[in-house]
Amino acid sequence: MGFDSMWHWIILLVVVLLVFGTKKIRNLGPDLGAAIRDFKKSVSGDDEAKQKEAEAKRQEAEHLRADPPPVDTTRAGTTQGQRDSSETK
């Protein structure tokens, strides 16, 4: 009495649907994918500390690009003027 008959599979499917319900079965795929993804992360050695450090570096670089330090216009003007005068001599 194996599962050779199609009726056995249909009865098994109906019992599984009654026990677990369609909502739990529908969420089974994404939950399984998330579990496998988390397992791969833990096996590969990606620590949260490394991720936080990388995020901090990215935010620092983003901050520097968005808000560069102010330029002292008085010194920049005299430096440029000094370079121009020395090049012409």
Phi and psi in radians as a Rosetta constraint file:
Dihedral C 1 N 2 CA 2 C 2 CIRCULARHARMONIC -1.649 0.35
Dihedral N 2 CA 2 C 2 N 3 CIRCULARHARMONIC -2.958 0.35
Dihedral C 2 N 3 CA 3 C 3 CIRCULARHARMONIC -1.695 0.35
Dihedral N 3 CA 3 C 3 N 4 CIRCULARHARMONIC 0.820 0.35
Dihedral C 3 N 4 CA 4 C 4 CIRCULARHARMONIC -1.439 0.35
Dihedral N 4 CA 4 C 4 N 5 CIRCULARHARMONIC -0.490 0.35
Dihedral C 4 N 5 CA 5 C 5 CIRCULARHARMONIC -1.464 0.35
Dihedral N 5 CA 5 C 5 N 6 CIRCULARHARMONIC 2.578 0.35
Dihedral C 5 N 6 CA 6 C 6 CIRCULARHARMONIC -1.174 0.35
Dihedral N 6 CA 6 C 6 N 7 CIRCULARHARMONIC -0.549 0.35
Dihedral C 6 N 7 CA 7 C 7 CIRCULARHARMONIC -1.134 0.35
Dihedral N 7 CA 7 C 7 N 8 CIRCULARHARMONIC -0.614 0.35
Dihedral C 7 N 8 CA 8 C 8 CIRCULARHARMONIC -1.093 0.35
Dihedral N 8 CA 8 C 8 N 9 CIRCULARHARMONIC -0.741 0.35
Dihedral C 8 N 9 CA 9 C 9 CIRCULARHARMONIC -1.166 0.35
Dihedral N 9 CA 9 C 9 N 10 CIRCULARHARMONIC -0.693 0.35
Dihedral C 9 N 10 CA 10 C 10 CIRCULARHARMONIC -1.142 0.35
Dihedral N 10 CA 10 C 10 N 11 CIRCULARHARMONIC -0.780 0.35
Dihedral C 10 N 11 CA 11 C 11 CIRCULARHARMONIC -1.094 0.35
Dihedral N 11 CA 11 C 11 N 12 CIRCULARHARMONIC -0.731 0.35
Dihedral C 11 N 12 CA 12 C 12 CIRCULARHARMONIC -1.079 0.35
Dihedral N 12 CA 12 C 12 N 13 CIRCULARHARMONIC -0.728 0.35
Dihedral C 12 N 13 CA 13 C 13 CIRCULARHARMONIC -1.116 0.35
Dihedral N 13 CA 13 C 13 N 14 CIRCULARHARMONIC -0.736 0.35
Dihedral C 13 N 14 CA 14 C 14 CIRCULARHARMONIC -1.118 0.35
Dihedral N 14 CA 14 C 14 N 15 CIRCULARHARMONIC -0.739 0.35
Dihedral C 14 N 15 CA 15 C 15 CIRCULARHARMONIC -1.110 0.35
Dihedral N 15 CA 15 C 15 N 16 CIRCULARHARMONIC -0.752 0.35
Dihedral C 15 N 16 CA 16 C 16 CIRCULARHARMONIC -1.097 0.35
Dihedral N 16 CA 16 C 16 N 17 CIRCULARHARMONIC -0.738 0.35
Dihedral C 16 N 17 CA 17 C 17 CIRCULARHARMONIC -1.114 0.35
Dihedral N 17 CA 17 C 17 N 18 CIRCULARHARMONIC -0.662 0.35
Dihedral C 17 N 18 CA 18 C 18 CIRCULARHARMONIC -1.212 0.35
Dihedral N 18 CA 18 C 18 N 19 CIRCULARHARMONIC -0.661 0.35
Dihedral C 18 N 19 CA 19 C 19 CIRCULARHARMONIC -1.287 0.35
Dihedral N 19 CA 19 C 19 N 20 CIRCULARHARMONIC -0.876 0.35
Dihedral C 19 N 20 CA 20 C 20 CIRCULARHARMONIC -1.615 0.35
Dihedral N 20 CA 20 C 20 N 21 CIRCULARHARMONIC -0.519 0.35
Dihedral C 20 N 21 CA 21 C 21 CIRCULARHARMONIC 1.458 0.35
Dihedral N 21 CA 21 C 21 N 22 CIRCULARHARMONIC 2.751 0.35
Dihedral C 21 N 22 CA 22 C 22 CIRCULARHARMONIC -1.256 0.35
Dihedral N 22 CA 22 C 22 N 23 CIRCULARHARMONIC -0.544 0.35
Dihedral C 22 N 23 CA 23 C 23 CIRCULARHARMONIC -1.143 0.35
Dihedral N 23 CA 23 C 23 N 24 CIRCULARHARMONIC -0.762 0.35
Dihedral C 23 N 24 CA 24 C 24 CIRCULARHARMONIC -1.197 0.35
Dihedral N 24 CA 24 C 24 N 25 CIRCULARHARMONIC -0.656 0.35
Dihedral C 24 N 25 CA 25 C 25 CIRCULARHARMONIC -1.202 0.35
Dihedral N 25 CA 25 C 25 N 26 CIRCULARHARMONIC -0.634 0.35
Dihedral C 25 N 26 CA 26 C 26 CIRCULARHARMONIC -1.135 0.35
Dihedral N 26 CA 26 C 26 N 27 CIRCULARHARMONIC -0.619 0.35
Dihedral C 26 N 27 CA 27 C 27 CIRCULARHARMONIC -1.480 0.35
Dihedral N 27 CA 27 C 27 N 28 CIRCULARHARMONIC -0.044 0.35
Dihedral C 27 N 28 CA 28 C 28 CIRCULARHARMONIC -1.132 0.35
Dihedral N 28 CA 28 C 28 N 29 CIRCULARHARMONIC -0.734 0.35
Dihedral C 28 N 29 CA 29 C 29 CIRCULARHARMONIC -1.087 0.35
Dihedral N 29 CA 29 C 29 N 30 CIRCULARHARMONIC -0.987 0.35
Dihedral C 29 N 30 CA 30 C 30 CIRCULARHARMONIC -1.064 0.35
Dihedral N 30 CA 30 C 30 N 31 CIRCULARHARMONIC -0.655 0.35
Dihedral C 30 N 31 CA 31 C 31 CIRCULARHARMONIC -1.138 0.35
Dihedral N 31 CA 31 C 31 N 32 CIRCULARHARMONIC -0.724 0.35
Dihedral C 31 N 32 CA 32 C 32 CIRCULARHARMONIC -1.144 0.35
Dihedral N 32 CA 32 C 32 N 33 CIRCULARHARMONIC -0.707 0.35
Dihedral C 32 N 33 CA 33 C 33 CIRCULARHARMONIC -1.101 0.35
Dihedral N 33 CA 33 C 33 N 34 CIRCULARHARMONIC -0.741 0.35
Dihedral C 33 N 34 CA 34 C 34 CIRCULARHARMONIC -1.124 0.35
Dihedral N 34 CA 34 C 34 N 35 CIRCULARHARMONIC -0.688 0.35
Dihedral C 34 N 35 CA 35 C 35 CIRCULARHARMONIC -1.133 0.35
Dihedral N 35 CA 35 C 35 N 36 CIRCULARHARMONIC -0.727 0.35
Dihedral C 35 N 36 CA 36 C 36 CIRCULARHARMONIC -1.156 0.35
Dihedral N 36 CA 36 C 36 N 37 CIRCULARHARMONIC -0.715 0.35
Dihedral C 36 N 37 CA 37 C 37 CIRCULARHARMONIC -1.090 0.35
Dihedral N 37 CA 37 C 37 N 38 CIRCULARHARMONIC -0.771 0.35
Dihedral C 37 N 38 CA 38 C 38 CIRCULARHARMONIC -1.131 0.35
Dihedral N 38 CA 38 C 38 N 39 CIRCULARHARMONIC -0.664 0.35
Dihedral C 38 N 39 CA 39 C 39 CIRCULARHARMONIC -1.117 0.35
Dihedral N 39 CA 39 C 39 N 40 CIRCULARHARMONIC -0.746 0.35
Dihedral C 39 N 40 CA 40 C 40 CIRCULARHARMONIC -1.103 0.35
Dihedral N 40 CA 40 C 40 N 41 CIRCULARHARMONIC -0.679 0.35
Dihedral C 40 N 41 CA 41 C 41 CIRCULARHARMONIC -1.101 0.35
Dihedral N 41 CA 41 C 41 N 42 CIRCULARHARMONIC -0.741 0.35
Dihedral C 41 N 42 CA 42 C 42 CIRCULARHARMONIC -1.229 0.35
Dihedral N 42 CA 42 C 42 N 43 CIRCULARHARMONIC -0.582 0.35
Dihedral C 42 N 43 CA 43 C 43 CIRCULARHARMONIC -1.271 0.35
Dihedral N 43 CA 43 C 43 N 44 CIRCULARHARMONIC -0.654 0.35
Dihedral C 43 N 44 CA 44 C 44 CIRCULARHARMONIC -1.297 0.35
Dihedral N 44 CA 44 C 44 N 45 CIRCULARHARMONIC -0.242 0.35
Dihedral C 44 N 45 CA 45 C 45 CIRCULARHARMONIC 1.617 0.35
Dihedral N 45 CA 45 C 45 N 46 CIRCULARHARMONIC 0.260 0.35
Dihedral C 45 N 46 CA 46 C 46 CIRCULARHARMONIC -1.304 0.35
Dihedral N 46 CA 46 C 46 N 47 CIRCULARHARMONIC 1.860 0.35
Dihedral C 46 N 47 CA 47 C 47 CIRCULARHARMONIC -1.546 0.35
Dihedral N 47 CA 47 C 47 N 48 CIRCULARHARMONIC 2.762 0.35
Dihedral C 47 N 48 CA 48 C 48 CIRCULARHARMONIC -1.154 0.35
Dihedral N 48 CA 48 C 48 N 49 CIRCULARHARMONIC -0.533 0.35
Dihedral C 48 N 49 CA 49 C 49 CIRCULARHARMONIC -1.122 0.35
Dihedral N 49 CA 49 C 49 N 50 CIRCULARHARMONIC -0.734 0.35
Dihedral C 49 N 50 CA 50 C 50 CIRCULARHARMONIC -1.124 0.35
Dihedral N 50 CA 50 C 50 N 51 CIRCULARHARMONIC -0.695 0.35
Dihedral C 50 N 51 CA 51 C 51 CIRCULARHARMONIC -1.166 0.35
Dihedral N 51 CA 51 C 51 N 52 CIRCULARHARMONIC -0.714 0.35
Dihedral C 51 N 52 CA 52 C 52 CIRCULARHARMONIC -1.157 0.35
Dihedral N 52 CA 52 C 52 N 53 CIRCULARHARMONIC -0.669 0.35
Dihedral C 52 N 53 CA 53 C 53 CIRCULARHARMONIC -1.136 0.35
Dihedral N 53 CA 53 C 53 N 54 CIRCULARHARMONIC -0.738 0.35
Dihedral C 53 N 54 CA 54 C 54 CIRCULARHARMONIC -1.139 0.35
Dihedral N 54 CA 54 C 54 N 55 CIRCULARHARMONIC -0.682 0.35
Dihedral C 54 N 55 CA 55 C 55 CIRCULARHARMONIC -1.145 0.35
Dihedral N 55 CA 55 C 55 N 56 CIRCULARHARMONIC -0.690 0.35
Dihedral C 55 N 56 CA 56 C 56 CIRCULARHARMONIC -1.144 0.35
Dihedral N 56 CA 56 C 56 N 57 CIRCULARHARMONIC -0.724 0.35
Dihedral C 56 N 57 CA 57 C 57 CIRCULARHARMONIC -1.110 0.35
Dihedral N 57 CA 57 C 57 N 58 CIRCULARHARMONIC -0.703 0.35
Dihedral C 57 N 58 CA 58 C 58 CIRCULARHARMONIC -1.142 0.35
Dihedral N 58 CA 58 C 58 N 59 CIRCULARHARMONIC -0.729 0.35
Dihedral C 58 N 59 CA 59 C 59 CIRCULARHARMONIC -1.157 0.35
Dihedral N 59 CA 59 C 59 N 60 CIRCULARHARMONIC -0.652 0.35
Dihedral C 59 N 60 CA 60 C 60 CIRCULARHARMONIC -1.135 0.35
Dihedral N 60 CA 60 C 60 N 61 CIRCULARHARMONIC -0.750 0.35
Dihedral C 60 N 61 CA 61 C 61 CIRCULARHARMONIC -1.142 0.35
Dihedral N 61 CA 61 C 61 N 62 CIRCULARHARMONIC -0.678 0.35
Dihedral C 61 N 62 CA 62 C 62 CIRCULARHARMONIC -1.139 0.35
Dihedral N 62 CA 62 C 62 N 63 CIRCULARHARMONIC -0.696 0.35
Dihedral C 62 N 63 CA 63 C 63 CIRCULARHARMONIC -1.128 0.35
Dihedral N 63 CA 63 C 63 N 64 CIRCULARHARMONIC -0.738 0.35
Dihedral C 63 N 64 CA 64 C 64 CIRCULARHARMONIC -1.159 0.35
Dihedral N 64 CA 64 C 64 N 65 CIRCULARHARMONIC -0.639 0.35
Dihedral C 64 N 65 CA 65 C 65 CIRCULARHARMONIC -1.222 0.35
Dihedral N 65 CA 65 C 65 N 66 CIRCULARHARMONIC -0.676 0.35
Dihedral C 65 N 66 CA 66 C 66 CIRCULARHARMONIC -1.360 0.35
Dihedral N 66 CA 66 C 66 N 67 CIRCULARHARMONIC -0.559 0.35
Dihedral C 66 N 67 CA 67 C 67 CIRCULARHARMONIC -2.368 0.35
Dihedral N 67 CA 67 C 67 N 68 CIRCULARHARMONIC 1.388 0.35
Dihedral C 67 N 68 CA 68 C 68 CIRCULARHARMONIC -1.199 0.35
Dihedral N 68 CA 68 C 68 N 69 CIRCULARHARMONIC 2.731 0.35
Dihedral C 68 N 69 CA 69 C 69 CIRCULARHARMONIC -1.127 0.35
Dihedral N 69 CA 69 C 69 N 70 CIRCULARHARMONIC 2.584 0.35
Dihedral C 69 N 70 CA 70 C 70 CIRCULARHARMONIC -1.174 0.35
Dihedral N 70 CA 70 C 70 N 71 CIRCULARHARMONIC 2.572 0.35
Dihedral C 70 N 71 CA 71 C 71 CIRCULARHARMONIC -1.746 0.35
Dihedral N 71 CA 71 C 71 N 72 CIRCULARHARMONIC 2.327 0.35
Dihedral C 71 N 72 CA 72 C 72 CIRCULARHARMONIC -1.369 0.35
Dihedral N 72 CA 72 C 72 N 73 CIRCULARHARMONIC 1.878 0.35
Dihedral C 72 N 73 CA 73 C 73 CIRCULARHARMONIC -1.233 0.35
Dihedral N 73 CA 73 C 73 N 74 CIRCULARHARMONIC -0.489 0.35
Dihedral C 73 N 74 CA 74 C 74 CIRCULARHARMONIC -1.214 0.35
Dihedral N 74 CA 74 C 74 N 75 CIRCULARHARMONIC -0.723 0.35
Dihedral C 74 N 75 CA 75 C 75 CIRCULARHARMONIC -1.298 0.35
Dihedral N 75 CA 75 C 75 N 76 CIRCULARHARMONIC -0.663 0.35
Dihedral C 75 N 76 CA 76 C 76 CIRCULARHARMONIC -1.128 0.35
Dihedral N 76 CA 76 C 76 N 77 CIRCULARHARMONIC -0.675 0.35
Dihedral C 76 N 77 CA 77 C 77 CIRCULARHARMONIC -1.183 0.35
Dihedral N 77 CA 77 C 77 N 78 CIRCULARHARMONIC -0.730 0.35
Dihedral C 77 N 78 CA 78 C 78 CIRCULARHARMONIC -1.251 0.35
Dihedral N 78 CA 78 C 78 N 79 CIRCULARHARMONIC -0.620 0.35
Dihedral C 78 N 79 CA 79 C 79 CIRCULARHARMONIC -1.130 0.35
Dihedral N 79 CA 79 C 79 N 80 CIRCULARHARMONIC -0.761 0.35
Dihedral C 79 N 80 CA 80 C 80 CIRCULARHARMONIC -1.136 0.35
Dihedral N 80 CA 80 C 80 N 81 CIRCULARHARMONIC -0.713 0.35
Dihedral C 80 N 81 CA 81 C 81 CIRCULARHARMONIC -1.127 0.35
Dihedral N 81 CA 81 C 81 N 82 CIRCULARHARMONIC -0.686 0.35
Dihedral C 81 N 82 CA 82 C 82 CIRCULARHARMONIC -1.151 0.35
Dihedral N 82 CA 82 C 82 N 83 CIRCULARHARMONIC -0.684 0.35
Dihedral C 82 N 83 CA 83 C 83 CIRCULARHARMONIC -1.137 0.35
Dihedral N 83 CA 83 C 83 N 84 CIRCULARHARMONIC -0.710 0.35
Dihedral C 83 N 84 CA 84 C 84 CIRCULARHARMONIC -1.148 0.35
Dihedral N 84 CA 84 C 84 N 85 CIRCULARHARMONIC -0.692 0.35
Dihedral C 84 N 85 CA 85 C 85 CIRCULARHARMONIC -1.246 0.35
Dihedral N 85 CA 85 C 85 N 86 CIRCULARHARMONIC -0.597 0.35
Dihedral C 85 N 86 CA 86 C 86 CIRCULARHARMONIC -1.307 0.35
Dihedral N 86 CA 86 C 86 N 87 CIRCULARHARMONIC -0.505 0.35
Dihedral C 86 N 87 CA 87 C 87 CIRCULARHARMONIC -1.283 0.35
Dihedral N 87 CA 87 C 87 N 88 CIRCULARHARMONIC -0.509 0.35
Dihedral C 87 N 88 CA 88 C 88 CIRCULARHARMONIC -1.405 0.35
Dihedral N 88 CA 88 C 88 N 89 CIRCULARHARMONIC -0.288 0.35
